[in-house]
Amino acid sequence: MQADLPILDDYSLASLNTFRIPARARHYLRVDGAAQLEAVRRDPALGALPRLVLGGGSNMLFTRDFDGIVLHMTGQGREVLGEQDGRILVRAQAGENWHAFVAWTLAQGLGGLENLSLIPGTVGAAPIQNVGAYGTETRDVFHCLTAYDMASGDVRTLDAAACRFAYRDSLFKHPEGRELVVLDVTFALPAAWVPNLRYAELARAVEEAGLTAPTPQDIGRTVEAIRRRKLPDPGEIGNAGSFFKNPVVSREHCARLLAEFPQLVHHAQADGSEKLAAGWLIDQCGWKGRALGAAGVYPKQALVLVNLGGARGEDVVRLARAIQEDVKARYGVALEPEPVFI
Ligand SMILES: Cc1cc2nc3c(=O)[nH]c(=O)nc-3n(C[C@H](O)[C@H](O)[C@H](O)COP(=O)(O)OP(=O)(O)OC[C@H]3O[C@@H](n4cnc5c(N)ncnc54)[C@H](O)[C@@H]3O)c2cc1C
């Protein structure tokens, strides 16, 4: 095995996933650029191993030890590249902490990322599931990214179209993109900023705070306050944020459900489909605040599953399955997990 790579064996991942699930990696390597990835690819033994690219571990559920090499993206660095077509281009390395990066842009007086404040994880992972919150998605502020292709060894630049962003989805979650490791991401922030208050709860909070001419930093602070109120801090209670995606159903299916459940929370989509609120469905099935063993449903937000202490991956999976079965039986809707199961 390659002697000049600082690979650690039988490495604990418990503190590297926000669910705080105990799991171990057969090999572990910190990666701060393409050079280490190239070395792994070229080494016959390392190159043949199963690979797991790890950022902040905030969208992962370990159900077993990882019998391969974990590539932990730790590269740091961020810079303002300049203005182009009325947008300010800002680039950050994959291992940068997402929230610290957002806060840094806001401190420079650059708006655009404020609705995505306080999301855990790294910059490199933001495009993977097209991270979104409070009416903004990564694709709205995305310019391009650089990725290392573990299959060919090429460093590629991908624009938004190439990344094929969709709701909690992108190229990188599909077979054609699985060999790509994101090295850095460039965002295009508006030179002439206007607040995005499309999300009703955020608009209400801004109004209640008396912010008649809010700055990007005001919006960022408001988003942070809402999130702190609603979501568990992974530093205190293990979780991976929303455990299920909001299901999208046809207009006809939604109409049938509304006839039976007039309170159903639904949002019309541009393509005519309807997005349902997974948290509402779970809550209505009586799961909010309940537990199965050491895995529970967060009492303030039914969409978040939590580690009540000492949970293993299978405890969380058992709870998730029970919830999926109940929601399917009552509403005929299949809930799809958001975190990546390992
Ligand atoms: C409390 C809490 C709140 C959350 N709120 C939100 C929210 O509002 N909106 C939202 O969208 N998500 C949310 N999440 C989920 C999570 O924060 C995001 O998905 C985040 O982008 C994951 O980043 P990460 O670095 O932790 O990725 P990880 O969990 O380490 O990895 C996630 C996936 O991305 C891949 N990956 C990571 N880095 C790279 C890279 N550099 N190149 C290629 N692949 C990579 C991994 O292999 C894995 O498949 C929340 C999570 C928590 C715990």
The ligand as an SDF file (V2000), in Angstrom:
LIG
                    3D

 53 58  0  0  0  0  0  0  0  0999 V2000
  -29.5250   19.7550   12.0210 C   0  0  0  0  0  0  0  0  0  0  0  0
  -29.4250   19.5410   10.5340 C   0  0  0  0  0  0  0  0  0  0  0  0
  -30.1330   20.3780    9.6780 C   0  0  0  0  0  0  0  0  0  0  0  0
  -30.0560   20.1920    8.2890 C   0  0  0  0  0  0  0  0  0  0  0  0
  -30.7530   21.0470    7.4900 N   0  0  0  0  0  0  0  0  0  0  0  0
  -30.6960   20.9010    6.1480 C   0  0  0  0  0  0  0  0  0  0  0  0
  -31.4190   21.7930    5.3010 C   0  0  0  0  0  0  0  0  0  0  0  0
  -32.0650   22.7220    5.7560 O   0  0  0  0  0  0  0  0  0  0  0  0
  -31.3600   21.5890    3.9630 N   0  0  0  0  0  0  0  0  0  0  0  0
  -30.6190   20.5790    3.4210 C   0  0  0  0  0  0  0  0  0  0  0  0
  -30.6160   20.4640    2.1860 O   0  0  0  0  0  0  0  0  0  0  0  0
  -29.9240   19.7200    4.2010 N   0  0  0  0  0  0  0  0  0  0  0  0
  -29.9440   19.8570    5.5450 C   0  0  0  0  0  0  0  0  0  0  0  0
  -29.2490   18.9900    6.3510 N   0  0  0  0  0  0  0  0  0  0  0  0
  -28.4780   17.8990    5.7500 C   0  0  0  0  0  0  0  0  0  0  0  0
  -26.9770   18.2110    5.5680 C   0  0  0  0  0  0  0  0  0  0  0  0
  -26.5720   19.2370    6.4080 O   0  0  0  0  0  0  0  0  0  0  0  0
  -26.6590   18.6160    4.1220 C   0  0  0  0  0  0  0  0  0  0  0  0
  -27.0610   17.6060    3.2360 O   0  0  0  0  0  0  0  0  0  0  0  0
  -25.1460   18.8800    3.9400 C   0  0  0  0  0  0  0  0  0  0  0  0
  -24.8970   19.3890    2.6450 O   0  0  0  0  0  0  0  0  0  0  0  0
  -24.3010   17.6310    4.1150 C   0  0  0  0  0  0  0  0  0  0  0  0
  -22.9600   18.0420    4.1380 O   0  0  0  0  0  0  0  0  0  0  0  0
  -21.8320   17.1110    4.7210 P   0  0  0  0  0  0  0  0  0  0  0  0
  -20.5240   17.7630    4.4120 O   0  0  0  0  0  0  0  0  0  0  0  0
  -22.0790   16.8110    6.1470 O   0  0  0  0  0  0  0  0  0  0  0  0
  -22.0110   15.8090    3.8250 O   0  0  0  0  0  0  0  0  0  0  0  0
  -21.8340   14.2840    4.2460 P   0  0  0  0  0  0  0  0  0  0  0  0
  -22.9330   13.8790    5.1550 O   0  0  0  0  0  0  0  0  0  0  0  0
  -20.4370   14.0470    4.7180 O   0  0  0  0  0  0  0  0  0  0  0  0
  -22.0500   13.5840    2.8380 O   0  0  0  0  0  0  0  0  0  0  0  0
  -23.3080   13.5810    2.2150 C   0  0  0  0  0  0  0  0  0  0  0  0
  -23.1720   12.9680    0.8050 C   0  0  0  0  0  0  0  0  0  0  0  0
  -22.3660   13.8190   -0.0020 O   0  0  0  0  0  0  0  0  0  0  0  0
  -21.2040   13.1240   -0.4580 C   0  0  0  0  0  0  0  0  0  0  0  0
  -20.0900   14.0940   -0.4200 N   0  0  0  0  0  0  0  0  0  0  0  0
  -19.7120   14.8780    0.6200 C   0  0  0  0  0  0  0  0  0  0  0  0
  -18.7120   15.6790    0.2440 N   0  0  0  0  0  0  0  0  0  0  0  0
  -18.4380   15.4030   -1.0630 C   0  0  0  0  0  0  0  0  0  0  0  0
  -17.4980   15.8980   -2.0080 C   0  0  0  0  0  0  0  0  0  0  0  0
  -16.6110   16.8510   -1.6950 N   0  0  0  0  0  0  0  0  0  0  0  0
  -17.5060   15.3570   -3.2680 N   0  0  0  0  0  0  0  0  0  0  0  0
  -18.3910   14.3810   -3.6040 C   0  0  0  0  0  0  0  0  0  0  0  0
  -19.2950   13.8770   -2.7440 N   0  0  0  0  0  0  0  0  0  0  0  0
  -19.3240   14.3880   -1.4820 C   0  0  0  0  0  0  0  0  0  0  0  0
  -21.0090   11.9680    0.5010 C   0  0  0  0  0  0  0  0  0  0  0  0
  -20.2870   10.8890   -0.0950 O   0  0  0  0  0  0  0  0  0  0  0  0
  -22.4590   11.6190    0.7910 C   0  0  0  0  0  0  0  0  0  0  0  0
  -22.9700   10.8400   -0.2590 O   0  0  0  0  0  0  0  0  0  0  0  0
  -29.2810   19.1510    7.7440 C   0  0  0  0  0  0  0  0  0  0  0  0
  -28.5690   18.3030    8.6130 C   0  0  0  0  0  0  0  0  0  0  0  0
  -28.6350   18.4970    9.9910 C   0  0  0  0  0  0  0  0  0  0  0  0
  -27.8400   17.6010   10.9060 C   0  0  0  0  0  0  0  0  0  0  0  0
  1  2  1  0
  2  3  1  0
  2 52  2  0
  3  4  2  0
  4  5  1  0
  4 50  1  0
  5  6  2  0
  6  7  1  0
  6 13  1  0
  7  8  2  0
  7  9  1  0
  9 10  1  0
 10 11  2  0
 10 12  1  0
 12 13  2  0
 13 14  1  0
 14 15  1  0
 14 50  1  0
 15 16  1  0
 16 17  1  0
 16 18  1  0
 18 19  1  0
 18 20  1  0
 20 21  1  0
 20 22  1  0
 22 23  1  0
 23 24  1  0
 24 25  2  0
 24 26  1  0
 24 27  1  0
 27 28  1  0
 28 29  2  0
 28 30  1  0
 28 31  1  0
 31 32  1  0
 32 33  1  0
 33 34  1  0
 33 48  1  0
 34 35  1  0
 35 36  1  0
 35 46  1  0
 36 37  1  0
 36 45  1  0
 37 38  2  0
 38 39  1  0
 39 40  1  0
 39 45  2  0
 40 41  1  0
 40 42  2  0
 42 43  1  0
 43 44  2  0
 44 45  1  0
 46 47  1  0
 46 48  1  0
 48 49  1  0
 50 51  2  0
 51 52  1  0
 52 53  1  0
M  END
$$$$
